[in-house]
């Protein structure tokens, strides 16, 4: 059975690009269009393997979503990978302190994204 990966990004095009890459690599992709939508879907998806999350989004940004998810004991071990145009060391540090397992800057290389996802969900 394919592992479920959630892609949280306010850009439909970016969600679709990531979705195409991950689906081709054998993952099931769930999309969310901002942090609030993502937080709700994390809570509703029992067997979610990981979250790929943008930083800059309306309503709730990725760092706030990360903190909200990680504050729930059910999701403390859920891997988070930030996928964003941001590359500021302070943001990266903040995300890692909040529990993010990695940071990929857009535009991403499909093979590196798939390798990172496979590493974090334990799929080869």
N, C-alpha and C positions, 0 to 999 in steps of 0.2 A: 504494500500500500504506500502511495506517495506521501511524503511528509509535507505538512501544511506550513507555508511561509506567508506571513502577512506583509504586504507592501503598503506603507503609509506615506502618501505624498499628495500635496494639493494639485500637482500637475498630472492630469489624466494621461498625457503623452508619456511622462516618465513612468507612471504605474504600468502602462501598457508595455513599454520597452523592457522594464525589469521583468514583468510577467511573462513576456515571450521568451526571454533568456532562461528564466527559471523553469518554465513549463517544458521547454525543450530539454532541460537537464533532468527532467523527471519529478519535479516538485509540483504540488498543488498550490496555487496562488490565490490568496484572498486579498482584496483591495480595500483600502480605507482612504478617505480623501482629506482627513486632517486628524489631529490628535484626539479630539473628542470621539469621532467616528471610530478611530483605531482603538481607543480605550474600551468603548462599548463592545467592539467585535472581539477583542482579546478576552473579555469577560464571558462572551457567549460561545467561544470556540474551545471545546474541551481538549482537543489533541493538537494544539498549535505547537509547532516545533521551534519557531523563531519569528522575530519581527525585524524588518528592514524599514528604517524610519528616516524621513527628511527632518531637517531642523526647523527651517523657516516655513511655517504654515499658519493660516488664519485660525481663529477660535482657540486652538491649543497647539503650541509649538512642540517639536519633537522632544526637547529636553524635559518639558513639563509632562509630556505623556510618559516618557521613560520613568521619571520620578513617581508618577501616579501608579504605573504598573508595578514597579519594584516595591512600592509601599504595601502591596497586597501580598500576603504570605504565600498565596497560591502560585504566584508568578515570580518569586525571587530567583528561580533558576532558569527562567525563560530567556534565552539569548537575544540580545538586541544588537543590531549592527546599524550604525548611523550612515546614511547615504545622502550626501548633501554637497552643495557648492561651497560651503564654508570650510575654511582651512585654518582658522585661528587657533593657535595652541591653547588659549584659555578655554575655548569652547570644547575642544577635544578633551582636555583635562577634566572639565566639568562633567562631560558625558561619561567618561571612564569612572569618575568618582561616584556617579549616580548608578553605575552598573552596566554601561555599554561594553560590549566585548570587542568592538572595533569601530573604525571610522574610514569610510571610503568616500573620496572626493569625486563629484560628477565633473565631466562626463566619465563614466566608469568603463573599464575594459571587461567585456562579458565573461571571459575566462577567469579573470581574477575574482569577480563577483561570485561566480559559481563555486570556485575553489573555497572562498571564505565561507559561503553558506554551507557547503558540504562539511567543512571543518567544524563549524559551530553546531550543526545538528547531528554529527556523527554518521553522515552518509558518505559513502565513497564513490 
